[in-house]
Amino acid sequence: MHKYEIILYWSEEDKVFVAEVPELSGCITHGESQEEALAAAQDAVQLWIDTSKEFGDPIPKPKGRRPMLA
């Protein structure tokens, strides 16, 4: 399991749960349930990392939780 922050939310427009990984540009997926979206996000993170390695692109280190905004 990777340690990147995943933001999980319901999309009323699409009627699915969306999972975004903000530290990895364009890494976003969805699922019918929260669990499905989260599992898909873990797969997407691994694919993102594998693709970056293949092309020699930099891979950011996980920063963890973003600070809360006031």
N, CA and C atoms as a LAMMPS dump frame, in Angstrom:
ITEM: TIMESTEP
0
ITEM: NUMBER OF ATOMS
210
ITEM: BOX BOUNDS ff ff ff
-5.0000000000000000e+02 5.0000000000000000e+02
-5.0000000000000000e+02 5.0000000000000000e+02
-5.0000000000000000e+02 5.0000000000000000e+02
ITEM: ATOMS id mol type element x y z
1 1 1 N 0.848 -1.187 0
2 1 2 C 0 0 0
3 1 3 C 0.889 1.244 0
4 2 1 N 0.484 2.195 -0.809
5 2 2 C 1.237 3.446 -0.902
6 2 3 C 0.741 4.439 0.137
7 3 1 N 1.551 5.438 0.411
8 3 2 C 1.237 6.387 1.476
9 3 3 C 0.822 7.761 0.951
10 4 1 N 0.328 7.808 -0.263
11 4 2 C -0.142 9.076 -0.81
12 4 3 C -1.537 9.385 -0.272
13 5 1 N -1.8 10.658 -0.075
14 5 2 C -3.123 11.09 0.351
15 5 3 C -4.129 10.786 -0.752
16 6 1 N -5.273 10.242 -0.37
17 6 2 C -6.362 9.985 -1.302
18 6 3 C -7.584 10.725 -0.792
19 7 1 N -8.171 11.541 -1.656
20 7 2 C -9.385 12.279 -1.312
21 7 3 C -10.548 11.527 -1.937
22 8 1 N -11.492 11.136 -1.095
23 8 2 C -12.625 10.327 -1.522
24 8 3 C -13.908 11.128 -1.327
25 9 1 N -14.728 11.236 -2.375
26 9 2 C -15.972 11.985 -2.254
27 9 3 C -17.028 11.447 -3.216
28 10 1 N -18.276 11.779 -2.934
29 10 2 C -19.398 11.381 -3.769
30 10 3 C -19.616 12.422 -4.859
31 11 1 N -19.757 11.964 -6.107
32 11 2 C -20.079 12.853 -7.219
33 11 3 C -21.562 12.701 -7.526
34 12 1 N -22.326 13.696 -7.185
35 12 2 C -23.765 13.665 -7.464
36 12 3 C -24.008 13.618 -8.976
37 13 1 N -23.2 14.344 -9.721
38 13 2 C -23.347 14.388 -11.177
39 13 3 C -23.156 13.009 -11.818
40 14 1 N -22.123 12.286 -11.377
41 14 2 C -21.793 10.991 -11.973
42 14 3 C -22.395 9.811 -11.215
43 15 1 N -22.905 10.066 -10.01
44 15 2 C -23.491 9.018 -9.163
45 15 3 C -22.487 7.913 -8.825
46 16 1 N -21.253 8.322 -8.517
47 16 2 C -20.187 7.398 -8.111
48 16 3 C -19.33 8.07 -7.051
49 17 1 N -18.558 7.25 -6.324
50 17 2 C -17.542 7.781 -5.426
51 17 3 C -16.286 8.036 -6.247
52 18 1 N -15.671 9.178 -6.04
53 18 2 C -14.462 9.567 -6.757
54 18 3 C -13.296 9.539 -5.788
55 19 1 N -12.163 9.031 -6.254
56 19 2 C -10.941 9.003 -5.447
57 19 3 C -9.847 9.733 -6.214
58 20 1 N -9.327 10.797 -5.624
59 20 2 C -8.266 11.596 -6.239
60 20 3 C -6.987 11.471 -5.42
61 21 1 N -5.858 11.431 -6.118
62 21 2 C -4.545 11.417 -5.474
63 21 3 C -3.852 12.713 -5.897
64 22 1 N -4.018 13.788 -5.118
65 22 2 C -3.552 15.107 -5.55
66 22 3 C -2.051 15.223 -5.792
67 23 1 N -1.258 14.393 -5.145
68 23 2 C 0.198 14.487 -5.312
69 23 3 C 0.674 13.885 -6.63
70 24 1 N -0.196 13.105 -7.291
71 24 2 C 0.158 12.47 -8.555
72 24 3 C -0.761 13.031 -9.641
73 25 1 N -0.236 13.907 -10.442
74 25 2 C -1.016 14.628 -11.441
75 25 3 C -1.863 13.691 -12.305
76 26 1 N -3.157 13.966 -12.336
77 26 2 C -4.071 13.196 -13.167
78 26 3 C -4.478 11.855 -12.605
79 27 1 N -4.068 11.538 -11.393
80 27 2 C -4.395 10.241 -10.792
81 27 3 C -5.74 10.354 -10.086
82 28 1 N -6.777 9.912 -10.78
83 28 2 C -8.147 10 -10.275
84 28 3 C -8.918 8.798 -10.808
85 29 1 N -9.802 8.262 -10.005
86 29 2 C -10.605 7.115 -10.407
87 29 3 C -11.932 7.159 -9.682
88 30 1 N -12.757 6.136 -9.873
89 30 2 C -14.073 6.128 -9.242
90 30 3 C -14.543 4.7 -9.005
91 31 1 N -15.641 4.586 -8.268
92 31 2 C -16.246 3.286 -8.008
93 31 3 C -17.664 3.437 -7.506
94 32 1 N -18.412 2.358 -7.558
95 32 2 C -19.797 2.353 -7.095
96 32 3 C -19.887 2.485 -5.573
97 33 1 N -18.852 2.059 -4.856
98 33 2 C -18.804 2.181 -3.395
99 33 3 C -17.496 2.858 -3.005
100 34 1 N -17.419 3.285 -1.739
101 34 2 C -16.179 3.885 -1.254
102 34 3 C -15.032 2.887 -1.347
103 35 1 N -15.322 1.637 -0.988
104 35 2 C -14.286 0.596 -1.002
105 35 3 C -13.787 0.333 -2.423
106 36 1 N -14.703 0.32 -3.377
107 36 2 C -14.337 0.101 -4.768
108 36 3 C -13.479 1.26 -5.29
109 37 1 N -13.865 2.484 -4.961
110 37 2 C -13.104 3.659 -5.406
111 37 3 C -11.713 3.671 -4.789
112 38 1 N -11.623 3.307 -3.513
113 38 2 C -10.333 3.284 -2.827
114 38 3 C -9.416 2.204 -3.421
115 39 1 N -9.964 1.022 -3.678
116 39 2 C -9.169 -0.057 -4.286
117 39 3 C -8.691 0.352 -5.679
118 40 1 N -9.569 0.989 -6.443
119 40 2 C -9.186 1.448 -7.778
120 40 3 C -8.094 2.513 -7.69
121 41 1 N -8.166 3.366 -6.659
122 41 2 C -7.138 4.399 -6.48
123 41 3 C -5.783 3.775 -6.181
124 42 1 N -5.759 2.739 -5.356
125 42 2 C -4.484 2.06 -5.061
126 42 3 C -3.888 1.473 -6.341
127 43 1 N -4.735 0.867 -7.169
128 43 2 C -4.263 0.337 -8.453
129 43 3 C -3.756 1.457 -9.353
130 44 1 N -4.482 2.578 -9.368
131 44 2 C -4.097 3.713 -10.21
132 44 3 C -2.76 4.308 -9.761
133 45 1 N -2.527 4.36 -8.455
134 45 2 C -1.246 4.867 -7.939
135 45 3 C -0.107 3.98 -8.433
136 46 1 N -0.282 2.667 -8.335
137 46 2 C 0.769 1.758 -8.785
138 46 3 C 1.022 1.909 -10.286
139 47 1 N -0.042 2.035 -11.071
140 47 2 C 0.102 2.236 -12.509
141 47 3 C 0.806 3.555 -12.81
142 48 1 N 0.453 4.611 -12.066
143 48 2 C 1.075 5.922 -12.242
144 48 3 C 2.582 5.822 -11.985
145 49 1 N 2.944 5.15 -10.898
146 49 2 C 4.357 4.991 -10.532
147 49 3 C 5.084 4.147 -11.571
148 50 1 N 4.501 3.03 -11.98
149 50 2 C 5.123 2.159 -12.983
150 50 3 C 5.347 2.9 -14.296
151 51 1 N 4.366 3.682 -14.721
152 51 2 C 4.488 4.439 -15.963
153 51 3 C 5.573 5.505 -15.845
154 52 1 N 5.634 6.174 -14.707
155 52 2 C 6.667 7.196 -14.493
156 52 3 C 8.064 6.579 -14.544
157 53 1 N 8.212 5.412 -13.921
158 53 2 C 9.505 4.72 -13.952
159 53 3 C 9.88 4.344 -15.382
160 54 1 N 8.913 3.842 -16.136
161 54 2 C 9.156 3.415 -17.518
162 54 3 C 9.662 4.561 -18.38
163 55 1 N 9.114 5.755 -18.159
164 55 2 C 9.497 6.907 -18.96
165 55 3 C 10.576 7.774 -18.303
166 56 1 N 11.058 7.367 -17.144
167 56 2 C 12.102 8.115 -16.456
168 56 3 C 11.629 9.416 -15.847
169 57 1 N 10.346 9.523 -15.596
170 57 2 C 9.797 10.738 -14.994
171 57 3 C 9.967 10.703 -13.474
172 58 1 N 10.078 11.871 -12.849
173 58 2 C 10.228 11.899 -11.387
174 58 3 C 8.961 11.429 -10.68
175 59 1 N 9.156 10.788 -9.546
176 59 2 C 8.047 10.309 -8.72
177 59 3 C 8.121 11.045 -7.383
178 60 1 N 7.111 11.848 -7.085
179 60 2 C 7.152 12.591 -5.823
180 60 3 C 7.05 11.665 -4.616
181 61 1 N 7.738 12.03 -3.556
182 61 2 C 7.624 11.284 -2.307
183 61 3 C 6.298 11.658 -1.656
184 62 1 N 5.646 10.697 -1.021
185 62 2 C 4.374 11.007 -0.353
186 62 3 C 4.584 12.033 0.759
187 63 1 N 3.718 13.04 0.79
188 63 2 C 3.791 14.064 1.826
189 63 3 C 2.858 13.761 2.977
190 64 1 N 1.879 12.885 2.726
191 64 2 C 0.906 12.59 3.769
192 64 3 C -0.203 13.619 3.806
193 65 1 N -0.8 13.733 4.94
194 65 2 C -1.962 14.595 5.102
195 65 3 C -1.626 16.062 4.871
196 66 1 N -2.513 16.706 4.124
197 66 2 C -2.358 18.15 3.893
198 66 3 C -2.804 18.89 5.144
199 67 1 N -2.215 20.056 5.403
200 67 2 C -2.632 20.825 6.586
201 67 3 C -4.074 21.312 6.437
202 68 1 N -4.769 21.384 7.539
203 68 2 C -6.146 21.871 7.552
204 68 3 C -6.152 23.371 7.277
205 69 1 N -7.122 23.799 6.508
206 69 2 C -7.267 25.235 6.233
207 69 3 C -8.151 25.858 7.296
208 70 1 N -7.819 27.07 7.675
209 70 2 C -8.607 27.762 8.707
210 70 3 C -9.846 28.377 8.144
